[in-house]
Amino acid sequence: MATAGMMNEAYFTGRKEIVAWIQGKFSPSLQRVEDLCTGTVYCQIIDSIYPNTVPLNKVKFQAKTETEFIHNFKVLQAAFAKNKLDRHIDVEKLCKRNFQMNLEFIQWMKILHDTMVDPQDHTYNAEERLRQAGQKPLATAQLTAPAKRAAPSVSAPSAVAKKENVQPASKASVPKAAEKVAQQLEITELKITVDGLEKERDFYFGKLRDIEILCQTNEEQSLPFLQSVLAILYQTEEDFVTPTDAEGGEGAAEPIEPQAVEA
């Protein structure tokens, strides 16, 4: 079972590493993160984590149109519901080849995979699973295209080995594992939300700072408009406490009035 630290690292895995991982385990022909828009790889990942919960025979692996992409994502959504995965799938943006959306979603999927699947478990065979589902197997040329390190997970193991390892280790451990995954994923999503809010805060703070400098630079002109802008910038609510006030207590400096600001 992966630890929380490993999950955090998986979330921030770069696109090159993500593509190499997909090529080695699921789709050797995939070249870019944007190509995940078909939804096929996402279905394969869930199939590798929760065997026999994704009807691969219904997945359109040769999908070329957005309508076919949406069909595949409906299959994926059904699998999410079946496995009680509480994660929103933004089908519209994912289907539009949105790089950022697909990158974030595949990073999340890798977290789930690394948490639920033993890193030493190479029993999942993408080519064999496609054959079992009645789908067109991956071409031999494609299977040899990725990096050599991916070869063990693609090569077909013996029939005896597959039968011995295909069953989950313990059904009793699944609920606890799923609960842990849900908690870790929620923590990761909250962290991303906080990071996004901080970036947005810094962006608008920079804009306000630029406005403040512009007003201070031209303050000598005594334009009422500039004074009004500065008044708005320095205006505080009745119960508002600045970080400086909170740290300094009673000895903290009073809020700066507009007329006291020097150019």
Solvent accessible surface area in square Angstrom, and as a share of the most:
residue,aa,sasa,rsa
1,M,126,0.56
2,A,3,0.02
3,T,78,0.45
4,A,40,0.31
5,G,40,0.39
6,M,85,0.38
7,M,1,0.01
8,N,64,0.33
9,E,128,0.57
10,A,7,0.06
11,Y,17,0.06
12,F,113,0.47
13,T,23,0.14
14,G,34,0.33
15,R,137,0.50
16,K,159,0.67
17,E,95,0.43
18,I,0,0.00
19,V,19,0.11
20,A,27,0.21
21,W,43,0.15
22,I,0,0.00
23,Q,30,0.13
24,G,5,0.05
25,K,18,0.08
26,F,1,0.00
27,S,17,0.11
28,P,3,0.02
29,S,52,0.34
30,L,11,0.06
31,Q,121,0.54
32,R,129,0.47
33,V,4,0.02
34,E,42,0.19
35,D,38,0.20
36,L,1,0.01
37,C,0,0.00
38,T,27,0.16
39,G,0,0.00
40,T,15,0.09
41,V,4,0.02
42,Y,0,0.00
43,C,0,0.00
44,Q,5,0.02
45,I,0,0.00
46,I,0,0.00
47,D,1,0.01
48,S,15,0.10
49,I,17,0.09
50,Y,27,0.10
51,P,60,0.38
52,N,122,0.62
53,T,26,0.15
54,V,5,0.03
55,P,54,0.34
56,L,4,0.02
57,N,94,0.48
58,K,120,0.51
59,V,3,0.02
60,K,87,0.37
61,F,43,0.18
62,Q,117,0.52
63,A,9,0.07
64,K,162,0.69
65,T,73,0.42
66,E,71,0.32
67,T,104,0.61
68,E,53,0.24
69,F,10,0.04
70,I,65,0.33
71,H,62,0.28
72,N,0,0.00
73,F,0,0.00
74,K,127,0.54
75,V,12,0.07
76,L,0,0.00
77,Q,74,0.33
78,A,62,0.48
79,A,1,0.01
80,F,7,0.03
81,A,76,0.59
82,K,134,0.57
83,N,27,0.14
84,K,182,0.77
85,L,25,0.12
86,D,149,0.77
87,R,57,0.21
88,H,144,0.64
89,I,10,0.05
90,D,36,0.19
91,V,26,0.15
92,E,123,0.55
93,K,100,0.43
94,L,2,0.01
95,C,5,0.03
96,K,115,0.49
97,R,113,0.41
98,N,55,0.28
99,F,61,0.25
100,Q,96,0.43
101,M,50,0.22
102,N,0,0.00
103,L,24,0.12
104,E,50,0.22
105,F,5,0.02
106,I,0,0.00
107,Q,15,0.07
108,W,4,0.02
109,M,0,0.00
110,K,29,0.12
111,I,0,0.00
112,L,0,0.00
113,H,13,0.06
114,D,27,0.14
115,T,1,0.01
116,M,43,0.19
117,V,23,0.13
118,D,80,0.41
119,P,80,0.50
120,Q,143,0.64
121,D,53,0.28
122,H,94,0.42
123,T,40,0.23
124,Y,28,0.11
125,N,6,0.03
126,A,5,0.04
127,E,23,0.10
128,E,42,0.19
129,R,45,0.16
130,L,4,0.02
131,R,121,0.44
132,Q,112,0.50
133,A,21,0.16
134,G,71,0.68
135,Q,35,0.16
136,K,152,0.64
137,P,50,0.32
138,L,31,0.15
139,A,53,0.41
140,T,104,0.60
141,A,79,0.61
142,Q,61,0.27
143,L,29,0.15
144,T,105,0.61
145,A,75,0.58
146,P,22,0.14
147,A,58,0.45
148,K,186,0.79
149,R,179,0.65
150,A,13,0.10
151,A,56,0.43
152,P,81,0.51
153,S,13,0.08
154,V,15,0.08
155,S,68,0.44
156,A,75,0.58
157,P,49,0.31
158,S,68,0.44
159,A,66,0.51
160,V,101,0.58
161,A,34,0.26
162,K,49,0.21
163,K,153,0.65
164,E,127,0.57
165,N,77,0.40
166,V,83,0.48
167,Q,131,0.58
168,P,76,0.48
169,A,113,0.88
170,S,48,0.31
171,K,172,0.73
172,A,85,0.66
173,S,55,0.36
174,V,64,0.37
175,P,88,0.55
176,K,157,0.66
177,A,11,0.08
178,A,39,0.30
179,E,102,0.46
180,K,78,0.33
181,V,4,0.02
182,A,58,0.45
183,Q,93,0.41
184,Q,36,0.16
185,L,12,0.06
186,E,104,0.47
187,I,105,0.53
188,T,6,0.04
189,E,65,0.29
190,L,105,0.52
191,K,96,0.41
192,I,49,0.25
193,T,77,0.45
194,V,78,0.45
195,D,47,0.25
196,G,37,0.36
197,L,109,0.54
198,E,76,0.34
199,K,152,0.64
200,E,89,0.40
201,R,148,0.54
202,D,78,0.40
203,F,113,0.47
204,Y,122,0.46
205,F,136,0.57
206,G,30,0.29
207,K,105,0.44
208,L,90,0.45
209,R,104,0.38
210,D,90,0.47
211,I,73,0.37
212,E,27,0.12
213,I,80,0.41
214,L,112,0.56
215,C,5,0.03
216,Q,28,0.12
217,T,90,0.52
218,N,44,0.22
219,E,23,0.10
220,E,155,0.69
221,Q,108,0.48
222,S,82,0.53
223,L,79,0.39
224,P,105,0.66
225,F,145,0.60
226,L,17,0.08
227,Q,60,0.27
228,S,61,0.39
229,V,29,0.16
230,L,0,0.00
231,A,45,0.35
232,I,124,0.63
233,L,48,0.24
234,Y,47,0.18
235,Q,137,0.61
236,T,67,0.39
237,E,143,0.64
238,E,171,0.77
239,D,129,0.67
240,F,115,0.48
241,V,92,0.53
242,T,38,0.22
243,P,99,0.62
244,T,89,0.51
245,D,37,0.19
246,A,73,0.56
247,E,153,0.69
248,G,41,0.39
249,G,45,0.44
250,E,185,0.83
251,G,74,0.71
252,A,22,0.17
253,A,79,0.61
254,E,142,0.63
255,P,71,0.44
256,I,107,0.54
257,E,94,0.42
258,P,19,0.12
259,Q,141,0.63
260,A,67,0.52
261,V,18,0.10
262,E,147,0.66
263,A,86,0.66
